[in-house]
Amino acid sequence: MKRFPFFVVLSVWLAGAGAGTGRAAESADGWISLFNGKDLSGWVKMHDVQAEVRDGNLRIVKGMGWLRTEREFSDFILEFEWRALEDKYDSGIFFRAGLEGKPWPDRSYQVNLRYDMLGGLVKGFQPVVPAETPKMPLNRWVKFRIEARGNKVSLDVDGERAWETDKVEPGRGYLGIQIEDRSFDFRNLRVQDLSAR
């Protein structure tokens, strides 16, 4: 029987142990992929939602609810690209969200993806930072970068700083995608967990 060095056996065992846990692997630079382009692994459907994978993109289709991550985050950097597929589009990105509330989480923060409030920050239904990003055309990919550190949060749109604020309560909760009966595609969703550093 051929013998293998202990570190080789240990490495193979560790890789196998992590494979089936549903947890996304963290890359060497600290990024965690939130979407594998094949299925909705790592995401939990909340309430009446229809979401699927189409052409390698995460597509939200119908319903009134949200998709959330399996794990919670407090301080983080979230990057993703989105494109709206219908007129008068409406969605949003939740952070520090809890499980209470229907169809969407109560008292969570949301960066708006609504056509006439694009990029604005709200808590529940109360505005925190006004929307100043112009409406984006349908089928155009837009990159958002949200960074949260304690009470400070910032948004970059296509590499340009849209706003920053220190009026956010520190906390911990889920990241999520709001579904409000409008179709969107998302891709290249990834996060850095800053609280783990």
Helices and strands as residue ranges (DSSP letters): H 6-18, E 31-33, E 43-54, E 57-73, E 76-84, E 91-97, E 109-112, E 121-123, E 126-129, E 142-149, E 152-157, E 160-165, E 173-180, E 184-193, G 194-196
